[in-house]
Amino acid sequence: MPIQMFNWTSRPEAAFQVNAAAAGFVLVLMTLAMNGLAIWLRYRLRQRIKW
């Protein structure tokens, strides 16, 4: 997706700029969601471990 965003930003039409911004927003949301899932999984798995 970052390569596609680069291609979109190099084009002069305004619609491609909007597409690139939307793709960047989707990438940020995906990153936050995966990070949140990893934190939740870590929390759940650490509860089961008896130190």
PDB file of N, CA, C and O in Angstrom, chain B, residues numbered from 101:
ATOM      1  N   MET B 101       0.807  -1.192   0.000  1.00  0.00           N
ATOM      2  CA  MET B 101       0.000   0.000   0.000  1.00  0.00           C
ATOM      3  C   MET B 101       0.860   1.269   0.000  1.00  0.00           C
ATOM      4  O   MET B 101       0.482   2.241  -0.654  1.00  0.00           O
ATOM      5  N   PRO B 102       1.992   1.305   0.700  1.00  0.00           N
ATOM      6  CA  PRO B 102       2.810   2.520   0.632  1.00  0.00           C
ATOM      7  C   PRO B 102       3.297   2.833  -0.779  1.00  0.00           C
ATOM      8  O   PRO B 102       3.407   4.002  -1.148  1.00  0.00           O
ATOM      9  N   ILE B 103       3.590   1.809  -1.566  1.00  0.00           N
ATOM     10  CA  ILE B 103       4.017   2.059  -2.950  1.00  0.00           C
ATOM     11  C   ILE B 103       2.871   2.658  -3.749  1.00  0.00           C
ATOM     12  O   ILE B 103       3.077   3.570  -4.550  1.00  0.00           O
ATOM     13  N   GLN B 104       1.675   2.151  -3.534  1.00  0.00           N
ATOM     14  CA  GLN B 104       0.503   2.705  -4.227  1.00  0.00           C
ATOM     15  C   GLN B 104       0.272   4.144  -3.796  1.00  0.00           C
ATOM     16  O   GLN B 104      -0.069   4.989  -4.624  1.00  0.00           O
ATOM     17  N   MET B 105       0.451   4.433  -2.525  1.00  0.00           N
ATOM     18  CA  MET B 105       0.299   5.812  -2.051  1.00  0.00           C
ATOM     19  C   MET B 105       1.327   6.726  -2.724  1.00  0.00           C
ATOM     20  O   MET B 105       1.002   7.848  -3.111  1.00  0.00           O
ATOM     21  N   PHE B 106       2.550   6.252  -2.861  1.00  0.00           N
ATOM     22  CA  PHE B 106       3.576   7.044  -3.540  1.00  0.00           C
ATOM     23  C   PHE B 106       3.171   7.317  -4.986  1.00  0.00           C
ATOM     24  O   PHE B 106       3.331   8.434  -5.478  1.00  0.00           O
ATOM     25  N   ASN B 107       2.650   6.302  -5.662  1.00  0.00           N
ATOM     26  CA  ASN B 107       2.202   6.493  -7.040  1.00  0.00           C
ATOM     27  C   ASN B 107       1.071   7.504  -7.122  1.00  0.00           C
ATOM     28  O   ASN B 107       1.038   8.334  -8.030  1.00  0.00           O
ATOM     29  N   TRP B 108       0.145   7.434  -6.173  1.00  0.00           N
ATOM     30  CA  TRP B 108      -0.978   8.377  -6.190  1.00  0.00           C
ATOM     31  C   TRP B 108      -0.517   9.805  -5.939  1.00  0.00           C
ATOM     32  O   TRP B 108      -1.013  10.733  -6.578  1.00  0.00           O
ATOM     33  N   THR B 109       0.427   9.998  -5.016  1.00  0.00           N
ATOM     34  CA  THR B 109       0.858  11.364  -4.710  1.00  0.00           C
ATOM     35  C   THR B 109       1.680  11.979  -5.832  1.00  0.00           C
ATOM     36  O   THR B 109       1.807  13.201  -5.905  1.00  0.00           O
ATOM     37  N   SER B 110       2.237  11.155  -6.702  1.00  0.00           N
ATOM     38  CA  SER B 110       3.031  11.709  -7.806  1.00  0.00           C
ATOM     39  C   SER B 110       2.174  12.143  -8.986  1.00  0.00           C
ATOM     40  O   SER B 110       2.687  12.719  -9.945  1.00  0.00           O
ATOM     41  N   ARG B 111       0.879  11.872  -8.927  1.00  0.00           N
ATOM     42  CA  ARG B 111      -0.019  12.292 -10.018  1.00  0.00           C
ATOM     43  C   ARG B 111      -0.623  13.664  -9.708  1.00  0.00           C
ATOM     44  O   ARG B 111      -0.853  13.986  -8.543  1.00  0.00           O
ATOM     45  N   PRO B 112      -0.878  14.460 -10.721  1.00  0.00           N
ATOM     46  CA  PRO B 112      -1.335  15.829 -10.471  1.00  0.00           C
ATOM     47  C   PRO B 112      -2.819  15.966 -10.108  1.00  0.00           C
ATOM     48  O   PRO B 112      -3.222  17.007  -9.588  1.00  0.00           O
ATOM     49  N   GLU B 113      -3.635  14.951 -10.368  1.00  0.00           N
ATOM     50  CA  GLU B 113      -5.073  15.088 -10.101  1.00  0.00           C
ATOM     51  C   GLU B 113      -5.339  15.109  -8.592  1.00  0.00           C
ATOM     52  O   GLU B 113      -4.682  14.406  -7.824  1.00  0.00           O
ATOM     53  N   ALA B 114      -6.308  15.921  -8.186  1.00  0.00           N
ATOM     54  CA  ALA B 114      -6.636  16.063  -6.762  1.00  0.00           C
ATOM     55  C   ALA B 114      -7.252  14.787  -6.193  1.00  0.00           C
ATOM     56  O   ALA B 114      -7.079  14.487  -5.012  1.00  0.00           O
ATOM     57  N   ALA B 115      -7.958  14.045  -7.017  1.00  0.00           N
ATOM     58  CA  ALA B 115      -8.600  12.814  -6.527  1.00  0.00           C
ATOM     59  C   ALA B 115      -7.568  11.804  -6.051  1.00  0.00           C
ATOM     60  O   ALA B 115      -7.818  11.066  -5.098  1.00  0.00           O
ATOM     61  N   PHE B 116      -6.422  11.764  -6.696  1.00  0.00           N
ATOM     62  CA  PHE B 116      -5.381  10.836  -6.272  1.00  0.00           C
ATOM     63  C   PHE B 116      -4.786  11.256  -4.928  1.00  0.00           C
ATOM     64  O   PHE B 116      -4.380  10.406  -4.136  1.00  0.00           O
ATOM     65  N   GLN B 117      -4.735  12.554  -4.670  1.00  0.00           N
ATOM     66  CA  GLN B 117      -4.253  13.035  -3.377  1.00  0.00           C
ATOM     67  C   GLN B 117      -5.197  12.595  -2.257  1.00  0.00           C
ATOM     68  O   GLN B 117      -4.759  12.220  -1.169  1.00  0.00           O
ATOM     69  N   VAL B 118      -6.497  12.648  -2.544  1.00  0.00           N
ATOM     70  CA  VAL B 118      -7.493  12.209  -1.561  1.00  0.00           C
ATOM     71  C   VAL B 118      -7.368  10.710  -1.328  1.00  0.00           C
ATOM     72  O   VAL B 118      -7.462  10.249  -0.190  1.00  0.00           O
ATOM     73  N   ASN B 119      -7.156   9.947  -2.395  1.00  0.00           N
ATOM     74  CA  ASN B 119      -6.981   8.499  -2.246  1.00  0.00           C
ATOM     75  C   ASN B 119      -5.755   8.179  -1.400  1.00  0.00           C
ATOM     76  O   ASN B 119      -5.796   7.274  -0.566  1.00  0.00           O
ATOM     77  N   ALA B 120      -4.681   8.903  -1.606  1.00  0.00           N
ATOM     78  CA  ALA B 120      -3.458   8.664  -0.841  1.00  0.00           C
ATOM     79  C   ALA B 120      -3.678   8.998   0.636  1.00  0.00           C
ATOM     80  O   ALA B 120      -3.197   8.282   1.514  1.00  0.00           O
ATOM     81  N   ALA B 121      -4.392  10.070   0.904  1.00  0.00           N
ATOM     82  CA  ALA B 121      -4.676  10.431   2.296  1.00  0.00           C
ATOM     83  C   ALA B 121      -5.553   9.380   2.961  1.00  0.00           C
ATOM     84  O   ALA B 121      -5.330   9.024   4.119  1.00  0.00           O
ATOM     85  N   ALA B 122      -6.543   8.884   2.238  1.00  0.00           N
ATOM     86  CA  ALA B 122      -7.420   7.848   2.779  1.00  0.00           C
ATOM     87  C   ALA B 122      -6.638   6.554   3.033  1.00  0.00           C
ATOM     88  O   ALA B 122      -6.858   5.881   4.040  1.00  0.00           O
ATOM     89  N   ALA B 123      -5.747   6.217   2.139  1.00  0.00           N
ATOM     90  CA  ALA B 123      -4.928   5.015   2.323  1.00  0.00           C
ATOM     91  C   ALA B 123      -4.011   5.170   3.539  1.00  0.00           C
ATOM     92  O   ALA B 123      -3.802   4.214   4.286  1.00  0.00           O
ATOM     93  N   GLY B 124      -3.473   6.353   3.735  1.00  0.00           N
ATOM     94  CA  GLY B 124      -2.645   6.603   4.919  1.00  0.00           C
ATOM     95  C   GLY B 124      -3.457   6.465   6.196  1.00  0.00           C
ATOM     96  O   GLY B 124      -2.970   5.920   7.187  1.00  0.00           O
ATOM     97  N   PHE B 125      -4.671   6.948   6.182  1.00  0.00           N
ATOM     98  CA  PHE B 125      -5.557   6.828   7.338  1.00  0.00           C
ATOM     99  C   PHE B 125      -5.853   5.364   7.636  1.00  0.00           C
ATOM    100  O   PHE B 125      -5.857   4.949   8.795  1.00  0.00           O
ATOM    101  N   VAL B 126      -6.102   4.579   6.583  1.00  0.00           N
ATOM    102  CA  VAL B 126      -6.361   3.151   6.758  1.00  0.00           C
ATOM    103  C   VAL B 126      -5.133   2.458   7.338  1.00  0.00           C
ATOM    104  O   VAL B 126      -5.264   1.601   8.212  1.00  0.00           O
ATOM    105  N   LEU B 127      -3.954   2.813   6.869  1.00  0.00           N
ATOM    106  CA  LEU B 127      -2.732   2.214   7.411  1.00  0.00           C
ATOM    107  C   LEU B 127      -2.553   2.535   8.893  1.00  0.00           C
ATOM    108  O   LEU B 127      -2.156   1.671   9.674  1.00  0.00           O
ATOM    109  N   VAL B 128      -2.843   3.766   9.276  1.00  0.00           N
ATOM    110  CA  VAL B 128      -2.726   4.145  10.686  1.00  0.00           C
ATOM    111  C   VAL B 128      -3.732   3.357  11.520  1.00  0.00           C
ATOM    112  O   VAL B 128      -3.386   2.855  12.590  1.00  0.00           O
ATOM    113  N   LEU B 129      -4.965   3.244  11.046  1.00  0.00           N
ATOM    114  CA  LEU B 129      -5.979   2.492  11.780  1.00  0.00           C
ATOM    115  C   LEU B 129      -5.610   1.018  11.912  1.00  0.00           C
ATOM    116  O   LEU B 129      -5.797   0.423  12.973  1.00  0.00           O
ATOM    117  N   MET B 130      -5.091   0.435  10.849  1.00  0.00           N
ATOM    118  CA  MET B 130      -4.676  -0.968  10.907  1.00  0.00           C
ATOM    119  C   MET B 130      -3.543  -1.160  11.906  1.00  0.00           C
ATOM    120  O   MET B 130      -3.534  -2.141  12.650  1.00  0.00           O
ATOM    121  N   THR B 131      -2.597  -0.242  11.930  1.00  0.00           N
ATOM    122  CA  THR B 131      -1.482  -0.331  12.864  1.00  0.00           C
ATOM    123  C   THR B 131      -1.970  -0.231  14.300  1.00  0.00           C
ATOM    124  O   THR B 131      -1.547  -1.010  15.154  1.00  0.00           O
ATOM    125  N   LEU B 132      -2.858   0.721  14.575  1.00  0.00           N
ATOM    126  CA  LEU B 132      -3.392   0.871  15.925  1.00  0.00           C
ATOM    127  C   LEU B 132      -4.207  -0.347  16.345  1.00  0.00           C
ATOM    128  O   LEU B 132      -4.123  -0.779  17.494  1.00  0.00           O
ATOM    129  N   ALA B 133      -4.988  -0.901  15.435  1.00  0.00           N
ATOM    130  CA  ALA B 133      -5.794  -2.076  15.750  1.00  0.00           C
ATOM    131  C   ALA B 133      -4.914  -3.283  16.058  1.00  0.00           C
ATOM    132  O   ALA B 133      -5.167  -4.007  17.020  1.00  0.00           O
ATOM    133  N   MET B 134      -3.894  -3.498  15.256  1.00  0.00           N
ATOM    134  CA  MET B 134      -3.007  -4.639  15.504  1.00  0.00           C
ATOM    135  C   MET B 134      -2.219  -4.449  16.800  1.00  0.00           C
ATOM    136  O   MET B 134      -1.985  -5.415  17.526  1.00  0.00           O
ATOM    137  N   ASN B 135      -1.814  -3.226  17.093  1.00  0.00           N
ATOM    138  CA  ASN B 135      -1.101  -2.959  18.334  1.00  0.00           C
ATOM    139  C   ASN B 135      -2.023  -3.183  19.534  1.00  0.00           C
ATOM    140  O   ASN B 135      -1.607  -3.762  20.538  1.00  0.00           O
ATOM    141  N   GLY B 136      -3.256  -2.733  19.433  1.00  0.00           N
ATOM    142  CA  GLY B 136      -4.220  -2.957  20.504  1.00  0.00           C
ATOM    143  C   GLY B 136      -4.482  -4.435  20.722  1.00  0.00           C
ATOM    144  O   GLY B 136      -4.577  -4.884  21.864  1.00  0.00           O
ATOM    145  N   LEU B 137      -4.600  -5.196  19.648  1.00  0.00           N
ATOM    146  CA  LEU B 137      -4.797  -6.635  19.754  1.00  0.00           C
ATOM    147  C   LEU B 137      -3.598  -7.309  20.418  1.00  0.00           C
ATOM    148  O   LEU B 137      -3.773  -8.206  21.243  1.00  0.00           O
ATOM    149  N   ALA B 138      -2.400  -6.889  20.072  1.00  0.00           N
ATOM    150  CA  ALA B 138      -1.199  -7.462  20.677  1.00  0.00           C
ATOM    151  C   ALA B 138      -1.135  -7.158  22.169  1.00  0.00           C
ATOM    152  O   ALA B 138      -0.752  -8.019  22.960  1.00  0.00           O
ATOM    153  N   ILE B 139      -1.504  -5.951  22.557  1.00  0.00           N
ATOM    154  CA  ILE B 139      -1.507  -5.594  23.976  1.00  0.00           C
ATOM    155  C   ILE B 139      -2.545  -6.412  24.721  1.00  0.00           C
ATOM    156  O   ILE B 139      -2.276  -6.886  25.824  1.00  0.00           O
ATOM    157  N   TRP B 140      -3.716  -6.586  24.149  1.00  0.00           N
ATOM    158  CA  TRP B 140      -4.777  -7.376  24.772  1.00  0.00           C
ATOM    159  C   TRP B 140      -4.358  -8.837  24.924  1.00  0.00           C
ATOM    160  O   TRP B 140      -4.569  -9.442  25.975  1.00  0.00           O
ATOM    161  N   LEU B 141      -3.761  -9.400  23.866  1.00  0.00           N
ATOM    162  CA  LEU B 141      -3.299 -10.788  23.940  1.00  0.00           C
ATOM    163  C   LEU B 141      -2.213 -10.957  25.004  1.00  0.00           C
ATOM    164  O   LEU B 141      -2.220 -11.928  25.760  1.00  0.00           O
ATOM    165  N   ARG B 142      -1.288 -10.010  25.053  1.00  0.00           N
ATOM    166  CA  ARG B 142      -0.233 -10.073  26.062  1.00  0.00           C
ATOM    167  C   ARG B 142      -0.830 -10.035  27.458  1.00  0.00           C
ATOM    168  O   ARG B 142      -0.401 -10.790  28.330  1.00  0.00           O
ATOM    169  N   TYR B 143      -1.803  -9.181  27.686  1.00  0.00           N
ATOM    170  CA  TYR B 143      -2.461  -9.081  28.981  1.00  0.00           C
ATOM    171  C   TYR B 143      -3.148 -10.390  29.345  1.00  0.00           C
ATOM    172  O   TYR B 143      -3.027 -10.869  30.473  1.00  0.00           O
ATOM    173  N   ARG B 144      -3.876 -10.973  28.380  1.00  0.00           N
ATOM    174  CA  ARG B 144      -4.598 -12.226  28.637  1.00  0.00           C
ATOM    175  C   ARG B 144      -3.636 -13.387  28.906  1.00  0.00           C
ATOM    176  O   ARG B 144      -3.883 -14.201  29.796  1.00  0.00           O
ATOM    177  N   LEU B 145      -2.563 -13.463  28.157  1.00  0.00           N
ATOM    178  CA  LEU B 145      -1.625 -14.563  28.341  1.00  0.00           C
ATOM    179  C   LEU B 145      -0.817 -14.425  29.629  1.00  0.00           C
ATOM    180  O   LEU B 145      -0.479 -15.430  30.255  1.00  0.00           O
ATOM    181  N   ARG B 146      -0.507 -13.206  30.030  1.00  0.00           N
ATOM    182  CA  ARG B 146       0.249 -13.002  31.267  1.00  0.00           C
ATOM    183  C   ARG B 146      -0.590 -13.320  32.502  1.00  0.00           C
ATOM    184  O   ARG B 146      -0.035 -13.654  33.548  1.00  0.00           O
ATOM    185  N   GLN B 147      -1.901 -13.224  32.401  1.00  0.00           N
ATOM    186  CA  GLN B 147      -2.750 -13.565  33.537  1.00  0.00           C
ATOM    187  C   GLN B 147      -2.682 -15.054  33.840  1.00  0.00           C
ATOM    188  O   GLN B 147      -2.820 -15.445  34.999  1.00  0.00           O
ATOM    189  N   ARG B 148      -2.475 -15.883  32.847  1.00  0.00           N
ATOM    190  CA  ARG B 148      -2.456 -17.331  33.024  1.00  0.00           C
ATOM    191  C   ARG B 148      -1.133 -17.848  33.548  1.00  0.00           C
ATOM    192  O   ARG B 148      -1.065 -18.971  34.046  1.00  0.00           O
ATOM    193  N   ILE B 149      -0.076 -17.048  33.446  1.00  0.00           N
ATOM    194  CA  ILE B 149       1.246 -17.494  33.896  1.00  0.00           C
ATOM    195  C   ILE B 149       1.362 -17.247  35.393  1.00  0.00           C
ATOM    196  O   ILE B 149       1.108 -16.142  35.872  1.00  0.00           O
ATOM    197  N   LYS B 150       1.747 -18.280  36.123  1.00  0.00           N
ATOM    198  CA  LYS B 150       1.973 -18.155  37.573  1.00  0.00           C
ATOM    199  C   LYS B 150       3.463 -17.941  37.803  1.00  0.00           C
ATOM    200  O   LYS B 150       4.263 -18.839  37.539  1.00  0.00           O
ATOM    201  N   TRP B 151       3.839 -16.781  38.285  1.00  0.00           N
ATOM    202  CA  TRP B 151       5.245 -16.491  38.509  1.00  0.00           C
ATOM    203  C   TRP B 151       5.657 -17.044  39.820  1.00  0.00           C
ATOM    204  O   TRP B 151       6.817 -16.910  40.210  1.00  0.00           O
TER     205      TRP B 151
END
